[in-house]
Amino acid sequence: MMLCVQLVPLFQDLSLDEQAKLEALLTHHHFHKGETVLAPNQPAPLIILEKGEVKVMQYLKNGAERLQKVLKSGDYIGENWLFGQENESIFLEASKDSELCFMRAADFKQLLIQLPSLSYQLLKYTVEHANELIVRDSYLSLSRTEDRLYSYLSDLALAEGSDTITLPLALKDLAAYLGTTPETISRMFAKLIKKEQVKKLDASRYQLL
């Protein structure tokens, strides 16, 4: 049986014994679709998604909500909370029935002392997560939604090494990620298709022309 920690790239370089010790520190939780996994100002552990799908949302000062990312199996969140940062605006919601693993901050800090190599891996993936937020903010800096969408699609094509891409998000989630509405995203897709910049292949697959 695969351990929860073996799903996470952060822990895959550890020995089996180290992974087993790590697994023993986790608590397992089941959440139904639509349930809140974590709310702002709650004690925030390291959270690993074992199975399912979880939305990471942010409350903005104007009261609106913004999608930060969608967690898939093997993704985790919470490394910044482990070092004392308060969670004042992030909440997690299960978008499918999901299995998650939680680790208390105190336990994880003790592991970092015992396993110096883990500290390096944590730094590496923390930088990657920070870069993801920088990329998302770069889309939001574009005033036209059409430009945001095309930039997002172009980056997907670059990451996949192909001009044919599969959207990793549902349209309503993509709209939230790009700071707009599902109706606007649908119109922008139609506009890009009409301008022959994008070709729709099926419900979630597109080709950049």
Summary of the structure (lengths in Angstrom):
residues: 209
radius of gyration: 18.7
end to end distance: 44.3
largest distance: 57.9
contacts: 577
relative contact order: 0.13
helix: 43%
strand: 24%
